[in-house]
Amino acid sequence: SLTPPLMKVIADGYRLLVELEDMEPAFQFCVLYWKKGQESRMQQKMVKEFTSTVHLDTMEAGPEYCVKAQTYVETISRSSSFSQAQCVRAQGSRSMWLITVLVSFSGFAVAALILPFLAWKASKIFQYSCCLIAVLPDTLKAPEPPTHLILCGSEEAEQCDLMVHVMPSEEVLRLWIQ
């Protein structure tokens, strides 16, 4: 009696692969595969030439896919029973979750580094634009007390006051119109 083939089901990213044991050239394999829970929509693939790895289908992220196989010898028209079903899940769903976590963590790390710097920079801009404290350099500071400066310039200020002439607004308007 024929025995079912030894097989190994592999999920390579989103590709559903099956590795079959090396058997005689007269042997063929009938491979059945399906989404778990959808046995009524089973698909069949006949492997007539031996290749160590057979690509069965492209998987969707999420559901498990199951595979079982039987050995078939065409010359004597006999087949083995089916092997036990082996199920795998697409590895892409885990890797997408991992990528999402890594990108999110990186975003938070960058934000944690940049936000304090931006807050500090904004506080400096606010300080210099709104709360300016002018500090004069020593070269611009007068060495004498301010009262002495006022007394020194008082004669010149009186001369300036004598030269200033205040005009009534009507006269200014009349001169401006002419």
Stockholm file with secondary structure:
# STOCKHOLM 1.0

chainA/1-178         SLTPPLMKVIADGYRLLVELEDMEPAFQFCVLYWKKGQESRMQQKMVKEFTSTVHLDTMEAGPEYCVKAQTYVETISRSSSFSQAQCVRAQGSRSMWLITVLVSFSGFAVAALILPFLAWKASKIFQYSCCLIAVLPDTLKAPEPPTHLILCGSEEAEQCDLMVHVMPSEEVLRLWIQ
#=GR chainA/1-178 SS CCCCCCEEEEEETTEEEEEECCCCTTEEEEEEEEETTCGGGCEEEEECSCCSEEEEEECCSSSEEEEEEEEEETTTTEECCCCCCEEEECTHHHHHHHHHHHHHHHHHHHHHHHHHHHHHHHHHHHHHHHSCCCCCCGGGSCSSCHHHHHHHTHHHHHHHHHHCCCCCHHHHHHHHHC
#=GC SS_cons         CCCCCCEEEEEETTEEEEEECCCCTTEEEEEEEEETTCGGGCEEEEECSCCSEEEEEECCSSSEEEEEEEEEETTTTEECCCCCCEEEECTHHHHHHHHHHHHHHHHHHHHHHHHHHHHHHHHHHHHHHHSCCCCCCGGGSCSSCHHHHHHHTHHHHHHHHHHCCCCCHHHHHHHHHC
//
